[in-house]
Amino acid sequence: MKKDRMTTELLNEYGRVAYYYYKGGLTQNEISKKMNMSRQRVNRILSTCIDLGIVKISIEDVEKWNLELEVALEKKYGLCDVRIVSQTSEVDLFDALGDSASEYLKNNISNNDIIGLTRGCTISRMVERFVPDIQKPNDIIVTQLMGNTKEKGGESGIDKMVFLLADKLNAKEEFLYAPVIVGDSSAKKIYMQDPFCKSTYHIMKNCSIAVVGIGTAHSQWKHMVALYDDNEAREAKWAENVVGEVCTHFYDKNGKEVMPPFRDRIISIALEDYKNIPIRIGVAGGVEKAEAIRGAIIGKYINVLITDEETAKKLL
């Protein structure tokens, strides 16, 4: 049907239905009674009004909400969801990302979920700024996806983040009582054979939601290895093609895993088990992380991205 082929009476009818619904605030049932027509006809008229241009819908503040940019990233990379915070100063970026991640997590938690966390400034801010709904979900477990590290600056340790988020959600916390890296592979085997570690690992691999930071490669491996040795020259060669790291797993620009020489010393969820987690939320921003974020997306380390506007544009 074309608008120029409609009679004046029909246009008047369509216009009245549209006005009553969009301006008058009447429900479709109320309109059907008022105009003596079926509810199905009211529904068809409202749909047709949009197609004909009788009703034109505009969404205010689309640019402010970055909706078009979010949808473009979802389509380009096949992501399940994207949230983009408006550009802020570098000082405020962690807070903005933390707020966005907090809101996203809150809106996507269901009863019986198991939430796994990694280290990182953005994850720390998310937990600190998390404000749960009054009606909290039931039977939630919060756990860590990697061993503990010595944190510096204002960043909370992963065990503290697990405790704080669990407390806010009235959830059960599950800790992995082990460091993220040990002196040799035999020490790792001893840890992983411990009954407590086995029990926690079973919970880790059954997570329904993972919230992870995205590290730039070189700073991250140096931080980890420095816990036990500082022979950077010996360790550096393997990392030449590494662009990023998620949950202690390193990858190149195409998202392909790069195995570090100290992999058998790292205590964390195995990559296969990690990628089986249904919702994997990556929280990271700053254009210097764009390559690492892109590799994480391509390699399926994350399927939900929370980032900033400038970084999002660079990813496109």
C-alpha positions in Angstrom: 0.0 0.0 0.0 1.2 3.5 -0.9 0.2 6.6 0.9 -0.8 8.5 -2.3 -3.2 5.7 -3.2 -5.1 5.8 0.1 -8.5 7.5 0.3 -8.9 10.6 2.5 -11.2 8.5 4.8 -8.5 5.8 5.2 -5.7 8.3 5.9 -8.0 9.9 8.5 -8.5 6.5 10.1 -4.8 5.7 10.2 -4.0 9.1 11.5 -6.5 8.8 14.3 -5.2 5.4 15.4 -1.6 6.7 15.4 -2.5 9.9 17.3 -4.5 8.0 20.0 -1.6 5.5 20.5 1.5 7.8 20.3 0.1 11.1 21.5 -3.1 10.2 23.4 -1.5 7.4 25.4 -4.3 4.9 24.7 -3.6 1.2 24.6 -4.4 -0.9 21.6 -7.3 -2.4 23.4 -8.7 1.0 24.2 -8.3 2.2 20.6 -10.1 -0.9 19.3 -13.1 -0.2 21.5 -13.1 3.6 20.7 -12.9 3.0 17.0 -15.0 -0.2 16.9 -12.3 -2.3 15.2 -10.4 -5.4 16.2 -7.2 -5.2 18.2 -5.4 -7.0 15.4 -6.5 -4.3 12.9 -5.2 -1.6 15.3 -1.8 -3.4 15.5 -1.6 -3.7 11.7 -2.5 0.0 11.2 0.2 1.1 13.7 2.8 -1.0 11.8 1.7 0.3 8.5 1.8 3.9 9.8 5.5 3.6 10.3 6.1 2.0 6.9 4.1 4.8 5.2 5.8 7.6 7.1 2.6 8.7 8.8 4.5 8.1 12.0 8.2 8.9 12.2 10.1 7.7 15.3 13.2 9.5 16.5 15.4 8.5 19.4 17.0 11.4 21.2 20.6 11.3 22.3 21.5 8.4 20.0 25.0 9.9 19.5 25.4 10.4 23.2 24.5 6.8 23.9 26.9 5.6 21.1 24.2 3.2 19.9 25.2 3.3 16.2 28.8 2.7 17.1 27.9 -0.2 19.4 25.8 -1.9 16.7 28.5 -1.3 14.1 31.1 -3.1 16.3 28.7 -6.0 17.0 28.1 -6.5 13.3 31.8 -6.2 12.3 33.1 -8.7 14.9 30.1 -10.9 15.6 30.0 -9.8 19.2 26.9 -10.7 21.3 26.9 -7.2 22.9 28.9 -4.0 23.1 28.7 -1.1 25.5 30.7 2.1 24.8 31.3 4.9 27.3 31.5 8.5 26.1 35.0 9.9 25.9 36.4 11.0 29.3 39.7 12.1 30.6 42.3 9.4 31.2 41.8 9.8 34.9 38.1 9.1 34.7 38.3 6.3 32.1 38.6 3.4 34.6 35.7 4.8 36.6 33.5 5.1 33.5 34.4 1.6 32.3 33.8 0.3 35.8 30.4 1.9 36.0 29.3 0.5 32.6 30.6 -3.0 33.4 28.8 -2.9 36.8 25.5 -1.9 35.2 25.9 -4.6 32.4 26.7 -7.3 34.9 23.8 -6.3 37.2 21.4 -6.5 34.3 22.6 -9.9 33.1 22.8 -11.9 36.3 20.3 -14.7 36.8 19.6 -17.1 39.6 22.2 -19.9 40.0 24.9 -18.0 37.9 28.6 -18.5 38.7 30.6 -15.4 38.0 34.3 -15.6 37.4 36.7 -12.6 37.8 40.3 -11.9 36.7 42.6 -9.2 37.9 42.8 -5.7 36.4 42.1 -2.0 37.2 38.8 -2.0 35.3 37.5 -5.1 37.0 38.5 -3.7 40.4 36.6 -0.5 39.7 33.6 -2.5 38.5 33.4 -4.4 41.8 34.0 -1.3 43.9 31.2 0.6 42.1 28.8 -2.2 41.9 25.4 -1.4 43.4 23.1 -4.4 43.4 19.3 -4.2 43.0 17.2 -4.5 46.1 15.9 -7.8 44.7 19.1 -9.8 44.5 19.3 -13.1 42.4 19.5 -16.3 44.3 22.2 -18.9 44.7 25.0 -16.9 43.1 28.6 -18.0 43.3 31.5 -15.6 42.7 35.0 -17.1 42.1 38.4 -16.2 40.6 39.6 -17.5 37.3 43.3 -17.3 38.1 45.6 -17.4 41.1 46.4 -14.5 43.3 49.0 -11.8 42.5 50.8 -9.1 44.4 49.0 -5.9 43.4 50.4 -2.5 43.4 48.9 1.0 43.5 45.2 1.3 44.1 44.3 -2.0 42.4 42.5 -4.6 44.6 43.8 -8.2 44.7 41.6 -10.7 42.9 40.6 -12.5 46.2 39.4 -9.1 47.7 37.4 -8.5 44.5 35.7 -11.9 44.8 34.9 -11.3 48.5 33.5 -7.8 47.9 31.3 -8.7 44.9 30.0 -11.8 46.7 29.2 -9.7 49.7 27.3 -7.2 47.6 25.3 -9.9 45.9 24.7 -11.9 49.1 26.5 -14.7 47.2 28.9 -17.5 48.1 32.5 -16.8 47.4 35.0 -19.5 46.2 38.7 -18.8 46.4 41.6 -20.5 44.7 44.2 -20.6 47.5 47.2 -20.4 45.2 49.4 -17.8 43.5 49.1 -17.1 39.8 52.6 -18.3 39.1 54.9 -20.7 41.1 58.6 -21.5 40.9 58.3 -24.7 38.8 55.8 -27.1 37.3 56.0 -29.6 40.1 54.8 -26.9 42.6 51.8 -26.3 40.3 51.0 -30.0 40.3 51.0 -30.0 44.1 48.7 -27.1 44.2 46.2 -28.5 41.7 46.1 -31.9 43.4 45.0 -30.2 46.6 41.3 -31.1 47.3 40.4 -27.4 47.9 41.9 -26.4 44.6 40.2 -29.2 42.8 36.9 -28.2 44.2 37.3 -24.6 43.3 38.5 -25.5 39.8 35.4 -27.5 39.2 33.4 -24.4 40.0 35.6 -22.2 37.8 35.1 -24.3 34.7 31.3 -24.2 35.3 31.1 -20.4 35.3 28.2 -18.9 33.4 29.7 -15.4 33.3 33.4 -14.3 33.1 34.4 -10.6 33.6 37.9 -10.1 32.4 40.5 -7.4 31.9 42.5 -7.3 28.7 46.3 -6.8 29.2 48.8 -5.5 26.8 51.3 -8.3 26.3 54.7 -7.1 27.4 53.8 -5.3 30.6 51.7 -8.3 31.7 54.3 -11.1 31.2 57.0 -9.0 32.8 54.7 -8.4 35.8 54.1 -12.2 36.2 57.6 -13.4 35.7 59.0 -10.7 38.0 57.4 -12.5 40.9 60.1 -15.2 40.6 62.9 -14.0 38.2 63.8 -10.9 36.3 65.8 -12.4 33.4 63.8 -10.5 30.7 66.3 -11.2 27.9 65.8 -15.0 28.3 62.0 -14.7 28.5 61.4 -12.0 25.9 61.9 -13.9 22.6 58.7 -15.9 22.8 56.6 -12.7 23.2 57.7 -11.0 20.0 54.4 -11.6 18.3 52.2 -11.3 21.4 49.7 -8.4 21.4 47.6 -9.2 24.4 46.6 -11.4 27.3 43.3 -12.5 28.9 43.2 -14.5 32.1 46.9 -15.4 31.7 46.4 -16.6 28.2 48.6 -14.8 25.6 47.7 -14.3 21.9 48.9 -12.7 18.7 47.1 -10.1 16.5 45.0 -12.8 14.9 43.9 -14.1 18.3 46.0 -17.3 18.1 47.3 -18.6 21.4 51.0 -18.0 22.1 52.5 -20.3 24.6 54.9 -18.7 27.1 57.9 -20.8 28.4 56.4 -20.5 31.9 52.9 -21.8 31.0 53.4 -24.9 33.2 54.0 -22.6 36.2 50.8 -20.6 35.8 47.8 -21.5 37.9 44.6 -20.4 36.1 41.6 -21.8 34.3 42.6 -23.7 31.2 41.9 -21.9 27.9 39.5 -24.6 26.6 37.5 -24.4 29.9 37.6 -20.6 29.8 36.2 -20.4 26.2 33.3 -22.7 27.2 32.0 -20.0 29.5 28.9 -18.7 27.8 29.2 -15.0 28.6 32.8 -13.6 28.5 32.8 -9.8 29.2 36.0 -8.0 28.3 36.4 -4.6 30.0 39.2 -2.5 28.6 39.8 1.0 27.2 42.4 3.4 25.8 43.6 3.4 22.2 46.9 1.8 23.3 44.9 -1.3 24.0 43.1 -1.4 20.7 45.3 -4.1 19.1 45.0 -6.3 22.3 41.2 -5.8 22.3 40.9 -6.7 18.6 43.0 -9.9 19.1 40.8 -10.8 22.1 37.7 -10.5 20.0 39.0 -12.3 17.0 40.4 -15.1 19.2 37.0 -15.5 20.9 38.5 -14.7 24.3 35.5 -12.3 24.8 32.1 -12.1 23.2 30.9 -8.9 25.0 33.0 -5.8 24.9 32.9 -2.7 27.2 35.2 0.0 26.0 35.5 3.8 25.3 34.4 5.8 22.3 37.9 6.5 20.9 39.0 2.9 21.1 35.8 1.7 19.6 36.3 4.0 16.6 39.8 2.7 16.1 38.5 -0.9 16.2 36.2 -0.1 13.3 
